[in-house]
Amino acid sequence: MEVNITNWGETKLRLIDDIVHAEFVTVDLELSGISTTRVVGRGRKDTLEERYAETRAAAEKYQVLQLGLCPVKYDKKSSALLG
């Protein structure tokens, strides 16, 4: 569902309820720029700490344009995560 200023009043209670009853919530930020400071060696993956530091630096430098939330629930019948 897309939430914006025109439908915030009618969607906020459903969104809050979905978040409260979620197993976990994923967050995605769309920023006004991207970080290009990261240099990763061949076959090497970022550590969680490195990725966090890069994301934090970008968040301090750029503006948040859009926030994405995905409340995820667990369906016991199908043993599946639903988002």
Backbone as numpy.savetxt, mean C-alpha at the origin, in Angstrom:
# Nx Ny Nz CAx CAy CAz Cx Cy Cz
-12.79 -0.61 -5.16 -13.64 0.56 -5.16 -12.74 1.79 -5.16
-13.11 2.77 -5.88 -12.35 4.01 -5.90 -13.04 5.00 -4.97
-12.24 5.58 -4.08 -12.77 6.54 -3.12 -12.15 7.90 -3.43
-12.99 8.90 -3.53 -12.53 10.27 -3.77 -13.40 11.23 -2.97
-13.17 12.49 -3.15 -13.88 13.50 -2.36 -15.40 13.47 -2.57
-15.83 13.06 -3.76 -17.26 13.07 -4.03 -18.00 11.89 -3.42
-17.32 10.74 -3.22 -18.02 9.59 -2.63 -17.48 9.20 -1.25
-16.63 10.01 -0.67 -16.04 9.70 0.64 -17.11 9.45 1.70
-18.12 10.30 1.76 -19.17 10.18 2.77 -19.90 8.85 2.71
-20.15 8.35 1.53 -20.90 7.10 1.39 -20.02 5.84 1.44
-18.71 5.98 1.31 -17.85 4.80 1.28 -16.97 4.63 2.51
-16.82 5.66 3.32 -15.86 5.59 4.43 -16.21 4.52 5.46
-17.50 4.33 5.77 -17.87 3.32 6.76 -17.58 1.91 6.25
-17.82 1.65 4.97 -17.51 0.33 4.40 -16.00 0.10 4.41
-15.23 1.12 4.05 -13.78 1.01 4.04 -13.24 0.72 5.44
-13.72 1.43 6.42 -13.29 1.21 7.81 -13.66 -0.20 8.26
-14.86 -0.65 7.94 -15.29 -2.00 8.31 -14.41 -3.06 7.63
-14.09 -2.86 6.36 -13.22 -3.79 5.64 -11.83 -3.86 6.29
-11.31 -2.72 6.71 -10.00 -2.68 7.35 -10.04 -3.37 8.72
-11.06 -3.10 9.49 -11.18 -3.69 10.83 -11.25 -5.22 10.76
-11.93 -5.76 9.75 -12.12 -7.21 9.65 -11.10 -7.90 8.76
-10.08 -7.19 8.32 -9.07 -7.77 7.45 -8.03 -8.56 8.23
-7.46 -9.58 7.58 -6.33 -10.30 8.15 -5.10 -9.39 8.17
-4.93 -8.65 7.07 -3.88 -7.64 6.96 -4.29 -6.66 5.87
-3.62 -5.51 5.84 -3.92 -4.46 4.87 -2.63 -4.10 4.15
-2.67 -4.11 2.82 -1.51 -3.66 2.06 -1.69 -2.19 1.73
-0.56 -1.50 1.61 -0.57 -0.06 1.33 0.31 0.21 0.12
-0.17 1.04 -0.78 0.57 1.42 -1.97 0.49 2.94 -2.10
1.64 3.59 -2.27 1.67 5.03 -2.45 2.11 5.37 -3.87
1.41 6.27 -4.50 1.84 6.84 -5.77 2.43 8.20 -5.45
3.72 8.37 -5.73 4.42 9.61 -5.40 4.65 10.43 -6.65
4.97 11.71 -6.46 5.18 12.63 -7.58 6.53 12.43 -8.26
7.34 11.49 -7.78 8.63 11.17 -8.38 9.08 9.81 -7.90
10.18 9.33 -8.44 10.70 8.04 -8.01 12.16 8.20 -7.63
12.59 7.34 -6.73 13.98 7.37 -6.27 14.86 6.65 -7.28
16.00 7.21 -7.57 16.94 6.57 -8.50 18.30 6.37 -7.84
18.33 6.42 -6.52 19.61 6.30 -5.82 20.03 4.86 -5.58
19.13 3.93 -5.78 19.40 2.52 -5.45 20.30 1.87 -6.49
21.36 1.25 -6.02 22.24 0.45 -6.88 22.33 -0.93 -6.25
21.86 -1.92 -6.99 21.85 -3.28 -6.47 22.77 -4.13 -7.35
23.65 -4.89 -6.70 24.59 -5.75 -7.42 23.88 -6.88 -8.14
24.58 -7.58 -8.99 24.01 -8.68 -9.77 23.48 -9.78 -8.84
22.23 -10.12 -9.05 21.63 -11.20 -8.30 21.35 -10.90 -6.83
21.63 -9.70 -6.39 21.44 -9.33 -4.99 20.10 -8.65 -4.83
19.36 -9.06 -3.84 18.07 -8.43 -3.55 18.22 -7.45 -2.40
17.40 -6.42 -2.40 17.40 -5.47 -1.29 17.01 -6.17 0.00
17.59 -5.73 1.09 17.10 -6.17 2.39 15.87 -5.32 2.72
15.10 -5.77 3.68 13.93 -5.01 4.10 14.34 -3.63 4.59
15.46 -3.56 5.31 15.94 -2.28 5.83 16.34 -1.33 4.70
16.99 -1.86 3.66 17.38 -1.02 2.52 16.16 -0.50 1.77
15.19 -1.37 1.57 13.98 -0.95 0.85 13.22 0.10 1.66
13.14 -0.10 2.98 12.46 0.87 3.84 13.16 2.23 3.77
14.48 2.24 3.87 15.24 3.49 3.83 15.02 4.22 2.51
15.00 3.48 1.41 14.78 4.09 0.09 13.37 4.67 0.00
12.39 3.92 0.48 11.01 4.38 0.42 10.81 5.60 1.32
11.42 5.57 2.48 11.31 6.70 3.41 11.92 7.96 2.79
13.08 7.83 2.16 13.73 8.99 1.52 12.84 9.55 0.41
12.23 8.67 -0.37 11.33 9.13 -1.45 10.11 9.83 -0.87
9.55 9.29 0.22 8.37 9.90 0.85 8.68 11.28 1.41
9.92 11.48 1.86 10.31 12.79 2.38 10.57 13.79 1.27
10.92 13.30 0.09 11.28 14.17 -1.03 10.10 14.51 -1.94
9.20 13.54 -2.14 8.10 13.70 -3.10 6.76 13.79 -2.40
5.76 14.27 -3.12 4.40 14.38 -2.60 3.63 13.09 -2.87
2.76 12.71 -1.94 1.87 11.57 -2.15 0.71 12.06 -3.02
0.54 11.41 -4.18 -0.54 11.77 -5.09 -1.76 10.88 -4.90
-1.51 9.64 -4.53 -2.59 8.67 -4.39 -2.19 7.63 -3.37
-3.17 7.19 -2.58 -2.95 6.17 -1.57 -3.84 4.98 -1.91
-3.24 3.81 -2.01 -4.00 2.60 -2.27 -4.01 1.72 -1.04
-5.18 1.22 -0.66 -5.33 0.29 0.46 -6.03 -0.96 -0.04
-5.56 -2.10 0.41 -6.21 -3.36 0.05 -6.37 -4.21 1.30
-7.57 -4.15 1.92 -7.84 -5.01 3.08 -8.01 -6.45 2.59
-7.28 -7.38 3.17 -7.31 -8.77 2.72 -7.97 -9.65 3.79
-8.93 -10.43 3.34 -9.63 -11.35 4.24 -9.27 -12.78 3.86
-9.38 -13.68 4.84 -9.14 -15.11 4.61 -10.47 -15.83 4.53
-10.71 -16.53 3.42 -11.93 -17.32 3.24 -11.65 -18.75 3.67
-12.23 -19.17 4.78 -11.96 -20.50 5.33 -12.47 -21.61 4.41
-13.58 -21.37 3.74 -14.15 -22.41 2.86 -13.22 -22.77 1.72
-12.65 -21.78 1.09 -11.78 -22.04 -0.06 -10.29 -21.98 0.29
-9.99 -21.66 1.54 -8.59 -21.49 1.99 -7.86 -20.48 1.11
-8.52 -19.40 0.80 -7.93 -18.39 -0.08 -7.96 -17.02 0.58
-6.99 -16.19 0.19 -6.99 -14.79 0.62 -7.76 -13.99 -0.41
-8.65 -13.13 0.06 -9.47 -12.30 -0.82 -9.16 -10.85 -0.57
-8.88 -10.12 -1.65 -8.57 -8.71 -1.49 -9.46 -7.84 -2.30
